[in-house]
């Protein structure tokens, strides 16, 4: 699969579909962009929330660029 073009400043509230869902959690939304502790440092982590269970997890934002793990938008 090809890479997903993602810019860290446009992540908040973006929608994603897990290619290999676990526990019926397939659709996610970015609910928080974690600001780095050092001012001016690049963003590294985000919090995604599963639409069905509302369970949240923190991931490295660059993992969303991996097209074999994630697809942009909510896809059936």
C-alpha positions in Angstrom: 0.0 0.0 0.0 1.1 3.6 -0.6 1.9 6.0 2.2 -0.7 8.4 3.5 0.3 12.0 3.2 -0.1 13.5 6.7 0.8 16.9 8.1 1.0 17.1 11.9 -0.7 20.4 12.1 -3.8 19.1 10.4 -4.3 15.9 12.5 -6.7 17.1 15.1 -10.2 15.7 14.5 -9.1 13.8 11.4 -10.7 10.4 10.8 -8.9 7.1 10.3 -9.7 3.5 9.5 -7.5 0.7 10.9 -6.6 -1.8 8.1 -6.5 -4.7 10.6 -9.1 -3.8 13.3 -8.9 -5.3 16.8 -11.9 -5.8 19.1 -14.3 -4.4 16.5 -12.4 -1.1 16.7 -12.0 0.0 13.2 -12.8 3.7 13.0 -10.8 6.3 14.9 -10.6 10.0 15.3 -7.6 12.0 16.5 -8.8 13.8 19.6 -5.6 15.3 20.9 -2.2 16.3 19.5 0.3 16.1 22.4 2.5 19.1 22.4 6.2 18.4 23.0 7.7 19.4 26.4 10.4 21.4 24.7 9.0 24.5 23.0 9.6 24.5 19.2 10.2 20.7 19.1 8.2 18.7 16.6 5.0 16.9 17.5 5.6 13.2 18.1 2.5 11.7 19.7 -1.3 11.9 19.3 -4.3 10.4 21.0 -6.8 8.5 18.9 -10.2 7.5 20.0 -12.2 4.5 18.8 -15.6 5.6 17.6 -17.5 2.5 18.8 -15.9 2.1 22.3 -14.5 5.6 23.0 -11.3 3.9 24.1 -8.3 6.1 23.7 -4.7 5.2 22.9 -1.6 7.3 22.4 0.4 6.6 19.2 3.2 8.1 17.3 1.6 10.3 14.7 3.9 9.1 11.9 2.3 5.6 12.2 -0.7 7.1 10.4 1.5 7.5 7.3 1.8 3.7 7.0 -0.8 2.7 4.4 -0.7 -1.0 5.5 -1.9 0.0 9.0 -4.2 3.0 8.4 -6.4 4.6 5.8 -7.5 8.2 5.8 -11.2 8.7 6.5 -13.8 6.2 7.6 -14.0 3.4 5.1 -16.4 0.5 5.3 
